[in-house]
Amino acid sequence: MTEPCDLSAVDLRALIGAKKLSPVELVESCLKRIAAVNGTVNAFVALDEEGALARARDLEAEITQGRDPGPLAGLPVGIKDLVNVKGLRTTYGSLLFKDHVPDADDGQITRLRQAGAIILGKTNTPEFGSGANTTNRVYGATTNPFDPARTPGGSSGGSAAALACSMVPLAQGSDTGGSLRAPATWSGVVGFRPRPGAVANERRMLPLTYFSVQGPMGRSVADTALLYAAQAGSAHPGDPMGIPFDASGFAALRPADLGNLRVAFSEDLGTAPVDDGIKRVFRQRAGKIRDAFAHARDDQPDITGVREAFWVLRCVYYMAYHKDRVENHRDLLSPNIITNTEAGYTMSLADVAAAEVAWRQWYDRFQAFMEDVDLLILPGNAYPPYRLDTGAPTEINGRPMENYMDASLIRSALTLTGNPVIAVPCGLDETGAPFGFQIAGKRHGEKELLEAALAIETILNADAETARPIPDLEKLT
């Protein structure tokens, strides 16, 4: 029998609004699912059971009295453990903050509460969100719901795994080099990287950067858009990039007419490392939707210099955030934080200037490319999810990877464009793990991208081979 926690966020909101489902029943259903499978998956690392149930009772009373508490009324949400939630242990996945309990909500949590959401708890992340996995020294590793020996990806892997197991209908995440898109792909859910500044983040250290953005995750495009409608559009004064706009329309999208769209497909952006098996699956799955568009071609912009620019700019980012920590608390930090930060010591201002110029050149090339197409469709990840006991691949198709970021170029190149990108599930790959598409839209074209993704998702879900995969929960209990 279908449990309330297995229903879509859109359907749950309708049932709650019609008084056919109590928010208390939904929270209890989510907690029951967490109790059943979280011991294996380790997606949730801190829960506010009493607070969530109390909030659910309050919302139920408001709805009973005929009031509308907001677009997310009664919906439990998982929050990545990089975001401050008042009174709830928030570690950022680091031993430096293992006992940290914030005394105030971050702005995006305030917005979710104002929309009627129930903050159920914190989802796991690698230390300070750094890594293509979701493992840290505070809580350990999050596992992939489709194969607990493998990673769900990172750094929003806790949120992705929680969604895949229906622990919550909605979850929050963030994305630097693919941290919403990668775990969404490997967990069979949806992750949306919006334009920088769309979801304000007043705790950003660097005032102007395309790197880390906040965004929504869900089990469907419509669910993800529902959460985005509540997250986005608030120009918090603490975020220099915060964009004020009315995001409410994202809660009621209509599928695009794909017959009016021009699309480019690329299996590897020309030269990005991508596993041959992933390429084969991508070509086969792309063939299933290609005829739905007005025009489709195999093409990509030139990514010359993007890998090098991203690495330098990433090191600037790490030095800004972690230089003092590495110098003063090295023994408490993960090797990933140390390595990424110390790489910056070898770089000069000339290197940074060259990277900034290369970034601008790539931005111009990408925008010019997108003038002629509405969507660019790529694989969601460069390789299948790896085993936790072996770590990220050191080579792809025999080509050595200098570091784990080398294998992320299929995602990180899109980070530097500033364009919105969504990860949509598309069945399983040749290893039996979830496979998915990355779909990039035009600059500032979130609505058009989400509506196109909604239409593509409809086609994919109508085919058993490409429908969103669902993990076998009995194997996780």
FIVOTI-418634 format. One record per residue (C-alpha): x, y, z; residue in one letter. Coordinates in steps of 0.1 Angstrom, whole numbers, padded with zeros to 4 digits, always signed. Layout:
% FIVOTI-418634
XYZa/...
END
This chain:
% FIVOTI-418634
+0000+0000+0000m/+0013+0035-0009t/+0023+0055+0022e/+0017+0092+0024p/+0055+0098+0022c/+0056+0081-0012d/+0032+0107-0028l/+0045+0137-0048s/+0048+0170-0031a/+0022+0185-0055v/-0003+0158-0046d/+0004+0160-0009l/-0001+0197-0009r/-0035+0193-0027a/-0046+0166-0002l/-0036+0187+0028i/-0053+0218+0014g/-0085+0197+0008a/-0083+0184+0044k/-0080+0148+0031k/-0045+0144+0047l/-0033+0157+0080s/+0002+0173+0081p/+0007+0152+0113v/+0000+0120+0094e/+0025+0130+0067l/+0052+0139+0092v/+0046+0106+0110e/+0048+0087+0077s/+0081+0104+0069c/+0095+0096+0103l/+0084+0060+0100k/+0103+0057+0066r/+0134+0073+0081i/+0133+0049+0110a/+0130+0020+0085a/+0159+0028+0061v/+0181+0056+0074n/+0202+0031+0093g/+0214+0018+0060t/+0214+0049+0039v/+0224+0076+0065n/+0207+0104+0046a/+0194+0122+0077f/+0219+0131+0103v/+0198+0153+0126a/+0161+0153+0132l/+0137+0176+0149d/+0109+0151+0155e/+0092+0170+0183e/+0095+0204+0166g/+0082+0189+0133a/+0052+0173+0149l/+0044+0205+0168a/+0046+0225+0136r/+0024+0200+0118a/-0003+0203+0145r/-0002+0241+0143d/-0005+0240+0105l/-0034+0215+0107e/-0052+0238+0131a/-0048+0268+0107e/-0061+0247+0078i/-0090+0235+0098t/-0099+0271+0106q/-0099+0279+0069g/-0066+0297+0067r/-0040+0291+0040d/-0005+0288+0056p/+0013+0290+0023g/+0023+0270-0008p/+0043+0245+0011l/+0018+0241+0040a/+0024+0208+0058g/+0052+0196+0036l/+0083+0182+0054p/+0116+0194+0039v/+0151+0181+0044g/+0178+0207+0048i/+0214+0201+0037k/+0237+0203+0067d/+0255+0235+0054l/+0225+0257+0062v/+0218+0271+0096n/+0185+0260+0113v/+0178+0275+0146k/+0181+0251+0175g/+0191+0222+0153l/+0226+0208+0153r/+0244+0221+0122t/+0279+0208+0116t/+0287+0216+0080y/+0301+0180+0080g/+0331+0192+0100s/+0347+0183+0133l/+0353+0220+0138l/+0315+0224+0142f/+0305+0190+0155k/+0286+0206+0185d/+0274+0237+0167h/+0237+0247+0173v/+0227+0279+0155p/+0207+0305+0174d/+0190+0318+0142a/+0177+0305+0109d/+0194+0314+0076d/+0173+0335+0054g/+0162+0307+0031q/+0149+0287+0061i/+0129+0317+0072t/+0114+0318+0037r/+0105+0281+0038l/+0088+0285+0072r/+0069+0315+0058q/+0057+0293+0030a/+0043+0267+0054g/+0071+0241+0052a/+0080+0218+0081i/+0118+0216+0087i/+0122+0179+0095l/+0159+0177+0098g/+0194+0180+0083k/+0207+0158+0055t/+0243+0147+0052n/+0271+0165+0033t/+0308+0161+0029p/+0329+0185+0049e/+0319+0221+0040f/+0302+0206+0009g/+0336+0196-0007s/+0335+0163-0026g/+0318+0141-0052a/+0307+0119-0023n/+0288+0125+0009t/+0312+0113+0036t/+0325+0132+0066n/+0342+0125+0100r/+0312+0136+0120v/+0285+0113+0106y/+0302+0089+0082g/+0291+0080+0047a/+0257+0083+0030t/+0251+0054+0008t/+0233+0050-0025n/+0198+0037-0021p/+0201+0015-0052f/+0234+0000-0040d/+0246+0008-0005p/+0281-0002-0015a/+0282+0029-0037r/+0281+0066-0032t/+0250+0087-0040p/+0273+0114-0051g/+0278+0148-0035g/+0277+0171-0021s/+0239+0171-0017s/+0239+0133-0014g/+0220+0132+0018g/+0192+0152+0003s/+0192+0131-0029a/+0192+0098-0010a/+0164+0110+0014a/+0142+0119-0016l/+0149+0086-0034a/+0138+0067-0003c/+0107+0090+0002s/+0119+0101+0036m/+0107+0136+0026v/+0089+0149-0004p/+0112+0179-0008l/+0148+0187+0000a/+0172+0216-0002q/+0207+0215-0016g/+0235+0236-0031s/+0257+0233-0062d/+0292+0244-0070t/+0306+0220-0095g/+0275+0199-0097g/+0265+0192-0061s/+0228+0193-0069l/+0230+0176-0103r/+0255+0148-0096a/+0237+0132-0066p/+0203+0138-0082a/+0215+0118-0112t/+0230+0090-0092w/+0200+0088-0069s/+0172+0089-0095g/+0157+0123-0085v/+0156+0159-0098v/+0181+0186-0089g/+0178+0222-0102f/+0208+0246-0103r/+0192+0280-0108p/+0210+0312-0119r/+0234+0326-0093p/+0216+0348-0068g/+0181+0335-0074a/+0181+0319-0040v/+0198+0344-0017a/+0226+0332+0006n/+0236+0359+0031e/+0266+0338+0043r/+0285+0337+0011r/+0321+0346+0016m/+0329+0359-0019l/+0305+0386-0028p/+0304+0380-0066l/+0308+0344-0079t/+0290+0319-0100y/+0302+0290-0078f/+0280+0279-0050s/+0242+0284-0055v/+0213+0272-0034q/+0186+0252-0050g/+0157+0227-0048p/+0155+0189-0052m/+0125+0167-0056g/+0113+0134-0071r/+0097+0152-0101s/+0102+0185-0120v/+0069+0198-0107a/+0078+0191-0070d/+0112+0207-0075t/+0096+0238-0090a/+0072+0240-0061l/+0101+0242-0037l/+0119+0267-0059y/+0089+0290-0059a/+0092+0293-0022a/+0130+0296-0021q/+0137+0321-0049a/+0132+0358-0054g/+0142+0373-0021s/+0170+0398-0024a/+0184+0394+0011h/+0205+0424+0020p/+0234+0402+0031g/+0238+0387-0004d/+0252+0411-0030p/+0240+0388-0057m/+0205+0383-0044g/+0179+0389-0071i/+0144+0402-0063p/+0117+0387-0085f/+0083+0371-0082d/+0089+0333-0081a/+0053+0323-0073s/+0046+0313-0109g/+0070+0284-0107f/+0045+0265-0085a/+0021+0261-0114a/+0041+0253-0145l/+0027+0240-0178r/+0047+0215-0200p/+0064+0232-0229a/+0055+0223-0265d/+0087+0205-0274l/+0078+0207-0310g/+0087+0244-0309n/+0121+0239-0294l/+0156+0237-0309r/+0180+0213-0290v/+0216+0204-0290a/+0228+0170-0277f/+0264+0164-0265s/+0277+0133-0249e/+0309+0149-0237d/+0311+0187-0246l/+0336+0176-0272g/+0365+0168-0249t/+0353+0163-0213a/+0361+0129-0198p/+0330+0107-0200v/+0329+0069-0195d/+0322+0050-0227d/+0293+0032-0211g/+0277+0064-0201i/+0281+0077-0236k/+0264+0046-0250r/+0235+0050-0227v/+0233+0087-0234f/+0231+0082-0272r/+0204+0055-0268q/+0183+0075-0244r/+0187+0107-0264a/+0174+0088-0294g/+0141+0082-0275k/+0133+0119-0272i/+0151+0134-0302r/+0121+0134-0325d/+0100+0153-0300a/+0118+0186-0309f/+0114+0210-0338a/+0151+0206-0345h/+0178+0185-0328a/+0215+0183-0336r/+0247+0169-0320d/+0268+0199-0311d/+0285+0217-0283q/+0304+0249-0276p/+0342+0249-0274d/+0354+0242-0238i/+0390+0250-0244t/+0406+0264-0212g/+0375+0257-0191v/+0390+0230-0170r/+0421+0250-0161e/+0401+0281-0154a/+0376+0263-0131f/+0405+0247-0111w/+0422+0281-0105v/+0389+0298-0096l/+0380+0269-0073r/+0413+0273-0055c/+0405+0310-0050v/+0372+0300-0035y/+0388+0274-0012y/+0415+0298+0000m/+0388+0324+0008a/+0368+0299+0029y/+0394+0276+0043h/+0430+0291+0044k/+0427+0300+0081d/+0412+0266+0089r/+0440+0247+0071v/+0467+0267+0089e/+0452+0264+0124n/+0431+0232+0125h/+0447+0209+0099r/+0443+0178+0120d/+0405+0183+0121l/+0400+0187+0084l/+0395+0162+0056s/+0423+0157+0030p/+0400+0171+0004n/+0397+0205+0021i/+0435+0206+0027i/+0445+0196-0008t/+0421+0220-0026n/+0432+0249-0004t/+0469+0242-0006e/+0468+0240-0044a/+0461+0277-0042g/+0495+0284-0026y/+0512+0275-0059t/+0491+0299-0080m/+0500+0335-0088s/+0479+0366-0094l/+0487+0362-0131a/+0471+0327-0129d/+0440+0341-0113v/+0438+0369-0139a/+0442+0344-0168a/+0415+0322-0153a/+0391+0352-0150e/+0398+0360-0187v/+0393+0324-0197a/+0360+0323-0177w/+0348+0354-0195r/+0357+0339-0229q/+0339+0307-0221w/+0308+0326-0209y/+0308+0345-0242d/+0311+0313-0263r/+0284+0296-0243f/+0259+0324-0246q/+0266+0327-0284a/+0260+0289-0287f/+0227+0292-0268m/+0214+0319-0292e/+0208+0292-0317d/+0193+0266-0294v/+0168+0265-0265d/+0183+0236-0246l/+0217+0218-0244l/+0213+0182-0232i/+0242+0163-0216l/+0248+0132-0194p/+0242+0140-0158g/+0275+0125-0147n/+0307+0113-0164a/+0307+0079-0149y/+0285+0055-0128p/+0285+0060-0090p/+0317+0045-0076y/+0321+0022-0046r/+0327+0038-0013l/+0357+0015-0006d/+0375+0025-0037t/+0368+0062-0041g/+0364+0084-0072a/+0379+0069-0104p/+0416+0078-0111t/+0410+0073-0148e/+0382+0073-0174i/+0386+0052-0205n/+0423+0049-0197g/+0427+0086-0194r/+0443+0096-0160p/+0424+0121-0138m/+0446+0145-0120e/+0419+0150-0093n/+0382+0143-0088y/+0373+0176-0104m/+0388+0165-0137d/+0359+0140-0139a/+0334+0166-0132s/+0340+0188-0162l/+0308+0177-0178i/+0291+0195-0149r/+0315+0222-0138s/+0318+0238-0172a/+0281+0246-0169l/+0287+0262-0135t/+0308+0289-0151l/+0281+0299-0176t/+0256+0311-0149g/+0228+0294-0169n/+0201+0274-0152p/+0206+0236-0154v/+0184+0208-0143i/+0191+0171-0137a/+0163+0148-0147v/+0163+0110-0141p/+0162+0087-0171c/+0162+0050-0161g/+0193+0030-0152l/+0228+0028-0167d/+0247-0004-0178e/+0258-0010-0142t/+0222-0009-0129g/+0227+0025-0113a/+0204+0055-0120p/+0212+0075-0151f/+0200+0110-0160g/+0202+0140-0183f/+0216+0174-0175q/+0195+0200-0194i/+0209+0236-0197a/+0186+0265-0206g/+0191+0300-0217k/+0204+0327-0194r/+0177+0338-0170h/+0154+0312-0186g/+0144+0292-0155e/+0107+0291-0163k/+0113+0280-0199e/+0138+0254-0188l/+0115+0239-0161l/+0086+0238-0185e/+0107+0220-0211a/+0120+0196-0184a/+0084+0189-0173l/+0076+0179-0209a/+0107+0158-0213i/+0100+0140-0180e/+0065+0131-0192t/+0080+0114-0222i/+0106+0096-0201l/+0082+0084-0175n/+0059+0069-0202a/+0087+0044-0211d/+0096+0017-0186a/+0133+0019-0197e/+0136+0057-0191t/+0111+0062-0162a/+0124+0075-0129r/+0139+0045-0111p/+0127+0036-0076i/+0150+0018-0051p/+0140-0015-0035d/+0134-0003+0001l/+0131-0038+0015e/+0168-0043+0008k/+0175-0013+0029l/+0157-0022+0060t/
END
